[in-house]
């Protein structure tokens, strides 16, 4: 395998909704280019990119898979990505290391949420975009309607370059408005070039005029030439289009049927001729925002975008060479770990097949094995070249489960397995919650979490149950209560004695001080679990010495960590110590800690205690046809609709929902909308639970305490 220079490399991520045909299209690229001799199918479970066992079981992509083809003496790296929103972290990783995002659209369905989200992410990262309308061989395929939809959503920058001459069952012909020719494809991907039929000439002329006008509008010099001559020369068209794509001024619309290999060769030709090579894409930036050019003549620096561990392949690290020329045997410094890593082997990868190579140029994608401490988002570089590249912007988790080992005593084994899985998919987060006394796994959706469970069982050979997690409730009070407690213990020798008189009341911003107590000192404590505790000294005449106040506070704080209603943290309380008694011999810190704890506990249960639950702002992005179902379902989950906004053919429903209900929402929304809706959630505040819910929670806690 020869080494390709930067100018001969193209990096492309295939993205879009599940079912758009990305994996089949990727397989078609490999077959048409001669990388494989037989075209596999998802149904037969023999495609190059969906080679993993779980992907074959589920019949959809779960991981980003690197592949490549050699075409027109160019190396085209093609990253096949999952389509379900549960795996969007894989899409973000793929988009980080490519120059072009190819959004694949199902010709039967039009723009779907996977395409929308991918376009938004490409816009944030300033990547070039092309649209590929795929599956034009399907019975209900559309083209013109989808073109209008693209223009409506993304403006006239969405410009037709290829359009189908026939559509639906039997689709095999495509018109290229750059060459103004029609191409008729056979199933082996080869084509015959023909003249455009008379009945399509007017349509082709119209699309070509739109394309040339769009190109001219991106450059003042081209615009003047276009006004003068009414056209652009072939070189002006080619160079202008290539520059406009690289600058995100034009989003070409292309078409294909990956299943029939129709249009595949045209796409590969277009990729090599018009898409930016790595040096023409957006420059890379370090964490300070300084640009780093992709240049093989510079010092070595690479960025890690993927880790994957498999029994038969070992631990593989996937990277993009940002600068320099990586050679085998080279030692690079891991900037984040300050450790040297040796590249004993370098591979180029096609699915599970890997081929060893001596070196790779800047801009290329590769892989290696047996790096000791390198993780995703790490930068490795020559020791004299200090740089850290900006990390992948992974989406925030929105769902969670509690993980319980099936076999007692395997908690550590489960934790180690999940930690390894989280290192490979950094949109997953693992938390050992001391508050909830559970191991909590956070992710983007139910499919992603069950994939993690599958890997835990099959890769790390440990079985765990994923159950509904506990909710981090809070407890507080609603009224003022006064009380006292005397702690007295005598068992020979020095005893224990302490008496504390305490008033508690709700804390809120601007709460007035009681008129009948004299304030001697106050401390405001920001609680680790949220909320506040105001601790006020109102002792007159030295009834309790100052040295015992920290012990009283310690007793109160300990009790606030296990509220009496549900065992949850207590918050937003004012505590006034206004009287008490001491013994000259038996009073000590332990006695006052116990007295403070007990009087606080007794007062709390008399102060109209209430349970608070976490409330989240939820934004649901849903196709118009499902809006009614989603909105009518929200109140059944104690959701409160705040408003609704339009975004193309989608509606964004803004709502508030308790975490207890949000934990069950992902599978319900998937079912309601045929997996075509997505949502994001962000914690906003704690609110009181309804009385019936409070009663249920108290009874459940009481029962659990009895069982223990």
Steps between C-alpha positions, in 0.01 A plus 500: 500500500653829394507810717258767379598864525264744672369637168395147398291432811129559560336445839121455500249407771178330384229625737121511512197327647495125555355332191640759257728232354841625617650155558369372167636810323838451671498138379423624150799737511726211600361272229504759221860598577615138504584494873272194532397239242148437627253755630360400839163598644371594843241222473768237433715644783813510285575868441849637561395777737234322710732212587454507878284224648259739673451695174417179318257398776322836491528559123615859552830680558610552861858628456678733261694274262797616292520380140688627195503468122759587235343692213659714227833458682348655813445339838147569625455427870130433563369483857168315522305627802189384690169669423310479828534799732604263783837467326550864405827511692644274227384753237671785690826303512484430125422863412799618703756333269346553154483801271164407343175378653289304250142505622317199357123547461245225449316594177176364645511703823676827426687693771487311828624588846832319453573717196393816686723427799796411279463823300484707820815335634680549166406869511643535852827338395509685166515187282417479130168327431362302207153347483454156344139406427522121517260211440358656183414147386222473762135505394408822682829681443495879454762739371353838408302520825814430704695763305234757593513380860878543507476850356229588748708374793850606398447768236600519134851389593349153455559461125429207267804351326356155414134413449326171409386451142261229619383432851347212694526131416740476204695815586836485317564836331642826634552838336815694594440874448874575506583279200143531364493127434284207607655188650323163480623253764519123507492303826880463504529878541623563147321752284442610145518871425216632283346824387226649715157403361293783353237470774765573769704772325293786636526363856875450462544853362306640795709315759823595322403867496425485872836333565700752296317791658567358848870462416520853357339646812785368716769706324487858371734432206294199390182704537635766263600235245160336530324832438718571198498153337182345642699186587821378661782308334547134605806595710319792664207273579722226643725726706212719615289202609790337683577821688132562581460146643811540717369834630148364571350738242348216296355167615487280188201267458599163354305176454546124504375151570763325707313173467514506117839679475328772299684830529778361721781560251368848426514572875859376528597713199334801662675435833847498346438793268304744715531420870778662707812304586617530865716807433202677338258434786456705814836528683533312827517701820678443828323559830610866494336548160824528299486335158716200411535436127476149357846465354724193463815713514425617855565322829289197585170544680192277497158489662323191635130475411414135572598208721370148456575176678415162351612155601639407156638846409629627834491860620507729196556875498371699199646840416534782250846631414465877521859583410821319416561160347443210740741208465519166679736487795440865585462616861244775561414679823146476634448861608213427743679211674856632456601148393686376194319258267674289234333428166634152432233442236283729288189374325247617246162347571208371295242378751661214691774461240820684579804542282840593639671798340838666555384861513204737461486861384340798670121495466476119476315270739668198656506266797747330730505253789652467847516865601531501879299797621356686200128577496246674276565875465870460579767674294832326427792693353873532457665590829608840371150590374266580790139503385159385627216495248146599589301195613198340336181673612303198621126536572386503862333183633122515542406156635630288788476154651623338819736208445479202734730197462306176454753322723574641843858612544557594135452873550867573430501285188186673368647842581825423319313374193275805485796735550666342196179536296469866605858563386398372155173696489538830679134592466452233771574602859535273804435628851533320831235699689559511873171683543288242314724207599491380140726470196337730242568485126400809300453499122318643198225239473376153572669346195838631608458376857393152391799492262724572800331216689558269203869589487533458875372145466672398176833687522559510875312180591295640786122515524319794659141615521410851390220621729314823564728731700405672822412867477708756695210648693546777756311574821417832662244658735208739469455652847682617811542259793675532838615216719768374735687181572699394805769239450603341829712189538649373829675163522772546763776755476458801274160506328345700217267795534369756256173685455422695184201724426455547126263673264488403131320668213512505119782699341435713195658811354412803716340302785455736803662429836269406792425799720520317833855369459826692528745415225857456634652352185406315185666274243364425152594159362471416131411132505688257276167356381342839426310748712607674818523459875504815714633427849421779749631553856240663723644392839478763774697480825731215407245217536708305245868579456619601155732199476202263477336669202706314235387170658133605486544604136668167424203312650255706291702449182517124553124481541449714190669227295226248585160669503223321693250481212703322230857494628583783256713809558336792684536857370397863552469508880568766763615371839494727808668388824334720762547319834648196668685361798847366576660293777841609627635143483282289268442741212716430193490522121353151454212580735415826320528334160243240607270760657518721189425205273201380701332837551539572127345163413206549737434854382524403133215248511277761667581777250270381215781325313470462125683313227656685207576340163740605223328672207652513152449729204427269207514597132337243273568522127220315323361472144172686455292184456586384854459830685147424619596162646804641678315800646207293625743253659700758697236576769474128576869521601445808718656703220412868467508642146671840489469572129557376147720631217524407133822388334447392141272198498578442867344645811698569816288442808634668814386336821592431860503148635600331827806275482291210633292515181788597271677174585225311315453745213755390237337166405152656514597784264669254263182292489271801451701647214648195326845611627470827302509738799785603728516694822747673728464554873666734746453525876334825604376482862341303783123515550256347748355165400120464492348376831409157362853451369645609836287244680609224261867592544474505878329161508759351265784632716340373819458155343860492384622590849288221651639248251856602577 
